[in-house]
Amino acid sequence: MKILRAAETDLAAALAGLSQNLGMSGAIVSEASRRKTVEVFGAPLTPLEVVRRILADVKTRGDEAVSEYCRKLDGAHLALKRFRVTLKEMKAAHDALPKALRDSLRRARKNIERFQRHIKVKPPAALTAADGGELRIEYRPLKRIAALVPGGRASYPSTALMTIIPAQVAGVQEVVMATPSLPDGSARPENLAVAHMLGLTEVYRFGGAHGVAALAFGTRTVPRVDMIVGPGNLFVTLAKREVYGECDLDMLAGPSEVLIIADESADPRYVAADLLSQAEHDPAASVLLTPSESVARRTVEELERQLPLLSREKAARACLDRYGFIAVTRSLDQAVALANQFAPEHLELAVKAPEKLLRDIRCAGAVFLGHQTPEPVGDYVAGPSHVLPTGGTARFAHGLNVNDFLRPMSVLKYSRKALAKAVNDVNIIARAEGLDAHARSATIRFER
């Protein structure tokens, strides 16, 4: 893993380049995906062209198109009646889960529910307007949402917990899970086990852009949803962006990121392990910013010691080479400024006084304070959702939470006396805008 130094390198430019390479404009697609594109579509289409073709096809042909793409892209031959996972399959997956894993998932579930209830927004008291009207906000949960749970290369039961529980705490009536089918037509049993654990009754064994299309547009067998949440590969993210307006979205998330700010108090063993926790995703960003040359050098040594211990050593090593670096900054202040520029998904403050440093952090998906708060504790058990903004979007976006599933609704109530005080201003402003019908809607109530 390379070491960059502020005295020799424009660190801001290095971080900007990393963000661009990992973002949607970087169009990170595996060679296998490129070959699959040519095989399925007969031409080397761009990812966006692929997605638009799939969306248009599913919108036109519905279930038949979804079934066709499950076969062509996932290798799964699914009859329409097999789109939906049966309750029996979900229960069997749950019962077959190793007890230790089942117990850990249950504890994680309790932690997530507890945190989401704690942060659930409560309507403020009604406000009496200057003219005497009553104004308030009420919140209503969305009726129907879909959670995308990855399951192509691996199972992600934690993502099922982190996307579905906030919606359930919000009071969403219909929560749907969509998870990719394997070549034999099954779905990852760990994902199905969580669906059973959370009481879901509607789970579909498809993913990808075709799954996003089915959920956003609706088909004969798949009712459309109000919101789609959850992560996916580049094709899923592009599909989500294309269907926005047909339904709501959580965010457009890309490859995972961790940025660590460390001072002399940091333990290079911990820092290296935390960098590797993201690098094993490949692609992912793993960056260390430290004013300490010693911490930088010892972290590189630790990475070399720990890499051979990983089952995904090859992928993690390649990821560190392509999308990772250690930067020796002039100061902690410069490290903070660079972190705010990068706006990482995960920001670890491995420093002596993390709370003090936190005051200057403006842009991050989630912040992990101190030497005993590794990022994976947030991935699995702490409580906040691990669905977080990436690619610099933490400048304006936030992590998924219970309140994203609540729709605020303004409520206004005027008496005749209150309206009498407001009617002249309504009349004047409406006529200034050339909207005399708006004006008369108010003034007619005071005509004899």
C-alpha positions in Angstrom: 0.0 0.0 0.0 1.5 3.3 -1.1 2.3 6.2 1.3 1.7 9.7 0.0 3.1 12.7 1.8 1.6 16.2 1.9 5.0 17.7 1.2 5.2 15.9 -2.1 1.7 15.2 -3.2 -1.6 17.1 -3.7 -3.6 15.0 -1.3 -6.9 16.7 -2.1 -6.4 15.8 -5.8 -5.6 12.2 -4.8 -8.8 11.8 -2.8 -10.9 13.5 -5.5 -9.5 11.0 -8.1 -10.3 8.1 -5.8 -13.8 9.3 -5.3 -14.3 9.7 -9.1 -12.9 6.3 -9.9 -15.2 4.6 -7.4 -18.3 6.6 -8.3 -20.8 5.9 -11.0 -18.8 7.8 -13.5 -16.0 5.4 -12.9 -18.2 2.6 -14.2 -16.5 -0.2 -12.4 -17.5 -3.4 -14.1 -15.8 -6.8 -13.9 -14.5 -8.5 -17.0 -17.1 -11.2 -16.4 -19.9 -8.6 -16.5 -18.5 -7.2 -19.8 -18.5 -10.6 -21.4 -22.0 -11.2 -20.1 -23.2 -8.0 -21.7 -21.9 -9.0 -25.1 -23.4 -12.5 -24.6 -26.9 -11.2 -23.7 -27.2 -8.1 -25.8 -24.9 -8.9 -28.7 -22.8 -5.7 -28.3 -20.4 -4.1 -25.8 -23.1 -1.8 -24.3 -22.2 0.6 -21.5 -23.7 -0.2 -18.1 -26.3 2.7 -18.6 -27.3 1.4 -22.0 -27.7 -2.1 -20.5 -29.9 -0.8 -17.7 -32.1 1.4 -19.9 -32.7 -1.6 -22.3 -33.6 -3.8 -19.4 -35.9 -1.2 -17.8 -37.8 -0.6 -21.1 -38.2 -4.3 -21.7 -39.6 -5.0 -18.2 -41.9 -2.0 -18.4 -43.2 -3.4 -21.8 -43.3 -7.1 -21.2 -43.5 -7.4 -17.4 -43.1 -10.8 -15.9 -41.9 -12.5 -19.1 -39.0 -10.0 -19.3 -38.1 -10.5 -15.7 -38.0 -14.3 -16.1 -35.9 -14.0 -19.2 -33.3 -11.8 -17.5 -33.2 -14.1 -14.5 -32.2 -16.9 -17.0 -29.8 -14.8 -19.1 -28.1 -12.9 -16.3 -28.4 -15.2 -13.3 -28.6 -18.5 -15.0 -31.8 -19.3 -13.2 -34.8 -20.8 -15.0 -37.7 -19.4 -13.0 -41.4 -19.9 -13.9 -43.6 -17.0 -12.9 -45.1 -19.0 -10.0 -41.5 -19.4 -8.6 -40.8 -15.6 -8.4 -42.1 -15.5 -4.9 -40.5 -17.5 -2.1 -42.9 -19.6 -0.1 -43.4 -19.2 3.6 -42.3 -22.9 4.0 -39.0 -22.1 2.3 -38.3 -19.2 4.6 -39.1 -21.2 7.7 -36.9 -24.1 6.6 -34.0 -21.7 6.0 -34.5 -20.1 9.4 -34.7 -23.5 11.2 -31.6 -24.7 9.4 -29.6 -21.6 10.5 -26.7 -22.5 12.9 -27.9 -21.6 16.4 -24.9 -19.2 17.1 -25.7 -17.2 13.9 -29.4 -17.2 14.7 -28.8 -15.9 18.2 -26.4 -13.2 16.9 -28.9 -12.0 14.3 -31.6 -11.8 17.0 -29.4 -9.7 19.2 -28.6 -7.4 16.3 -32.3 -7.2 15.5 -33.0 -6.0 19.1 -30.3 -3.4 18.9 -31.4 -2.0 15.6 -35.1 -1.9 16.7 -34.1 -0.1 19.9 -32.1 2.6 18.1 -34.6 3.2 15.3 -37.4 3.6 17.9 -35.2 6.1 19.8 -34.6 8.3 16.7 -38.2 8.1 15.3 -39.4 11.6 14.8 -42.3 12.8 16.9 -44.8 15.4 15.6 -44.2 18.8 17.3 -47.1 20.6 19.0 -49.4 22.6 16.8 -48.4 26.2 16.1 -50.8 29.1 16.3 -50.1 31.3 13.3 -49.9 35.1 13.6 -53.4 35.4 12.1 -54.8 32.8 14.4 -54.7 29.7 12.1 -53.5 26.4 13.4 -50.6 24.7 11.7 -49.0 21.3 12.3 -47.1 18.5 10.8 -48.3 14.9 10.9 -46.3 11.8 9.8 -47.7 8.9 7.9 -45.7 5.8 7.0 -45.3 4.7 3.4 -47.7 1.9 2.5 -45.4 -0.4 0.5 -41.6 -0.6 0.2 -39.0 -3.0 -1.2 -35.6 -3.9 0.4 -32.9 -5.1 -2.0 -30.7 -7.6 -0.3 -27.6 -8.7 -2.3 -27.2 -12.4 -2.7 -25.3 -13.0 -5.9 -21.7 -13.6 -4.7 -22.5 -13.9 -1.0 -25.4 -13.7 1.5 -26.0 -10.5 3.4 -28.4 -11.1 6.2 -27.2 -8.0 8.0 -28.4 -5.9 5.0 -31.9 -7.5 5.4 -31.9 -6.4 9.1 -30.6 -2.9 8.3 -33.1 -2.1 5.6 -36.3 -3.9 6.8 -36.3 -3.1 10.5 -36.3 0.7 10.1 -39.3 0.4 7.7 -41.1 -1.9 10.2 -40.5 0.5 13.1 -41.9 3.3 10.9 -45.1 1.3 10.5 -44.9 0.5 6.8 -47.7 -1.9 6.1 -46.1 -4.0 3.3 -42.4 -4.7 3.4 -41.1 -6.7 0.4 -37.6 -8.3 0.1 -36.0 -8.9 -3.3 -32.8 -11.0 -3.4 -31.1 -12.5 -6.4 -31.7 -16.1 -7.4 -28.9 -18.6 -7.7 -28.4 -20.7 -10.9 -30.5 -23.5 -9.4 -33.4 -21.1 -8.7 -32.9 -20.9 -5.0 -32.1 -17.8 -2.9 -29.4 -17.4 -0.2 -30.8 -19.2 2.8 -29.4 -16.7 5.3 -31.3 -13.9 3.6 -34.5 -16.0 3.7 -33.9 -16.9 7.3 -33.9 -13.2 8.3 -37.1 -12.6 6.2 -38.8 -15.3 8.3 -37.3 -13.9 11.5 -38.8 -10.4 10.7 -42.2 -11.8 9.7 -42.1 -11.0 6.0 -44.6 -12.8 3.8 -43.5 -11.4 0.4 -40.0 -12.2 -0.8 -39.0 -12.4 -4.4 -36.0 -14.3 -5.8 -34.8 -11.8 -8.3 -32.4 -8.8 -8.1 -30.4 -6.7 -10.6 -31.8 -4.0 -12.8 -34.7 -6.3 -13.8 -35.7 -6.7 -10.2 -35.6 -2.9 -9.7 -37.8 -2.5 -12.8 -40.4 -5.0 -11.6 -40.6 -3.3 -8.2 -40.8 0.2 -9.6 -43.2 -0.4 -12.5 -45.1 -3.4 -11.2 -46.0 -6.5 -13.2 -49.0 -8.9 -13.2 -47.4 -10.8 -10.3 -45.4 -8.1 -8.6 -47.3 -5.0 -7.3 -45.3 -1.8 -7.6 -43.8 -0.3 -4.5 -43.6 3.3 -3.1 -39.9 3.1 -2.3 -36.9 1.0 -3.0 -34.0 0.8 -0.5 -30.8 -1.2 -0.2 -27.5 -1.6 -2.0 -26.4 -3.3 -5.2 -23.8 -3.3 -7.9 -23.4 -0.6 -10.5 -26.3 -1.9 -12.7 -28.6 -1.8 -9.7 -27.6 1.7 -8.7 -28.0 3.0 -12.2 -31.4 1.3 -12.4 -32.5 2.9 -9.2 -31.4 6.3 -10.5 -33.4 5.7 -13.7 -36.7 4.8 -11.9 -36.7 7.7 -9.5 -40.0 9.4 -9.9 -41.8 6.1 -10.4 -41.0 5.5 -6.7 -38.8 7.0 -4.0 -35.2 5.8 -3.2 -33.0 5.7 -0.2 -29.8 6.8 -2.1 -27.5 5.9 -4.9 -24.7 4.0 -3.1 -21.6 2.7 -4.7 -18.5 0.7 -3.4 -17.8 0.8 0.3 -15.4 3.3 1.9 -13.5 3.7 5.1 -11.3 6.7 5.9 -9.3 6.7 9.1 -7.8 9.7 10.8 -5.1 8.5 13.3 -2.6 10.2 15.6 0.3 8.9 17.6 -2.0 7.2 20.0 -3.4 4.8 17.4 -2.4 1.2 17.3 -1.2 0.3 13.8 -2.6 -3.3 14.3 -6.1 -1.9 14.7 -5.7 0.6 11.9 -4.5 -2.1 9.5 -7.3 -4.5 10.4 -9.9 -1.7 9.9 -8.5 -0.8 6.5 -8.6 -4.5 5.5 -12.2 -4.8 6.7 -13.3 -2.7 3.7 -10.6 -3.8 1.2 -11.9 -7.4 1.2 -15.0 -6.0 -0.5 -13.0 -5.1 -3.6 -13.8 -2.6 -4.9 -13.7 -0.3 -1.9 -11.8 2.7 -0.7 -9.4 2.2 2.3 -7.6 5.4 3.3 -5.5 6.4 6.3 -4.7 10.1 7.0 -2.2 10.7 9.8 0.3 13.4 10.6 2.6 10.6 12.1 5.2 9.1 9.8 5.7 6.4 12.3 2.0 5.3 12.3 2.1 5.4 8.5 5.1 3.1 8.2 4.0 0.7 11.0 0.5 0.4 9.4 2.1 -0.7 6.1 4.1 -3.3 8.0 0.9 -4.5 9.8 -1.0 -4.8 6.5 1.7 -7.1 5.1 1.5 -9.2 8.3 -2.3 -9.4 8.3 -3.0 -9.9 4.6 -1.9 -13.5 4.5 -4.4 -14.3 7.3 -7.4 -13.4 5.1 -9.5 -15.8 3.1 -9.8 -13.0 0.5 -6.1 -12.0 0.6 -5.8 -11.7 -3.2 -8.9 -9.4 -3.5 -7.9 -7.3 -0.5 -4.4 -6.8 -1.7 -5.5 -5.8 -5.2 -8.1 -3.4 -3.7 -5.5 -1.7 -1.5 -3.2 -1.3 -4.5 -6.0 0.2 -6.7 -8.2 2.1 -4.3 -6.2 2.6 -1.1 -3.4 4.8 0.2 -1.9 6.2 3.4 -1.3 9.9 3.5 1.1 11.6 5.9 -0.6 15.0 6.5 0.9 18.2 7.8 -1.5 18.1 10.8 -4.7 16.7 12.2 -6.4 19.8 11.0 -5.4 19.1 7.4 -6.6 15.5 7.8 -10.0 16.7 9.0 -10.2 19.1 6.0 -9.4 16.3 3.6 -12.0 14.0 5.3 -14.7 16.7 4.9 -13.7 17.0 1.2 -13.9 13.2 0.6 -17.1 12.9 2.7 -16.5 9.1 3.4 -19.2 6.5 4.0 -17.3 5.4 7.2 -15.0 7.7 9.1 -12.9 6.4 12.0 -11.3 8.9 14.4 -8.5 6.8 15.9 -7.2 9.7 17.9 -6.6 10.5 21.6 -9.5 13.0 21.8 -12.1 11.9 19.2 -15.0 13.9 20.6 -13.0 17.1 20.2 -12.1 16.2 16.6 -15.8 15.3 15.9 -16.8 19.0 16.3 -15.0 19.8 13.1 -16.4 16.9 11.1 -19.1 18.0 8.7 -19.5 15.3 6.0 -19.5 11.6 6.8 -22.1 8.8 6.6 -21.2 7.4 10.0 -18.4 8.3 12.4 -16.7 5.8 14.7 -15.0 7.4 17.7 -11.9 6.2 19.4 -9.7 3.1 19.3 -12.3 0.6 20.4 -15.0 1.4 17.8 -14.1 -0.5 14.6 -16.4 0.1 11.6 -17.7 -3.5 11.5 -19.6 -2.9 14.8 -21.7 -0.5 12.8 -22.1 -3.0 9.9 -23.7 -5.6 12.1 -24.8 -4.9 15.6 -24.8 -1.3 16.9 -28.2 -0.1 15.7 -27.8 2.7 13.0 -28.4 1.3 9.5 -25.2 0.4 7.6 -26.9 1.6 4.4 -24.9 4.8 4.0 -24.0 7.4 1.4 -20.8 6.8 -0.7 -18.9 8.5 -3.4 -18.8 11.9 -1.7 -22.6 12.0 -1.5 -22.3 12.4 2.3 -21.9 16.1 1.5 -25.7 16.1 1.2 -27.1 12.6 1.9 -27.6 10.7 5.1 -27.8 7.0 6.1 -31.0 5.1 5.9 -33.2 5.4 9.0 -36.7 5.0 10.3 -37.7 8.6 9.3 -37.0 7.9 5.6 -40.1 5.8 5.6 -42.3 8.5 7.2 -44.0 11.1 4.9 -44.5 14.5 6.6 -47.9 16.0 5.9 -48.7 19.6 6.5 -52.1 20.2 8.2 -53.7 23.7 8.3 -56.9 24.7 10.1 -58.3 28.3 9.8 -61.4 29.7 11.5 -63.4 32.5 9.8 -61.8 35.0 12.2 -58.3 33.8 11.3 -59.0 33.8 7.5 -60.3 37.3 7.8 -56.9 38.4 9.0 -55.1 36.6 6.2 -57.5 37.2 3.2 -56.1 40.6 2.2 -52.5 39.3 1.9 -53.8 36.2 0.0 -55.7 38.5 -2.4 -52.7 40.9 -3.0 -50.1 38.2 -3.5 -52.3 36.0 -5.7 -53.2 38.9 -8.0 -49.6 39.9 -8.2 -48.9 36.5 -9.6 -51.8 36.7 -12.0 -53.8 34.0 -10.3 -57.1 35.7 -9.7 -58.9 32.4 -9.1 -56.6 31.8 -6.1 -57.5 35.3 -4.8 -61.3 34.7 -5.2 -61.0 31.3 -3.5 -60.2 33.3 -0.3 -62.2 36.6 -0.9 -65.5 34.8 -1.9 -65.9 33.7 1.7 -66.4 37.4 2.7 -68.7 38.5 -0.1 -72.3 39.2 0.7 
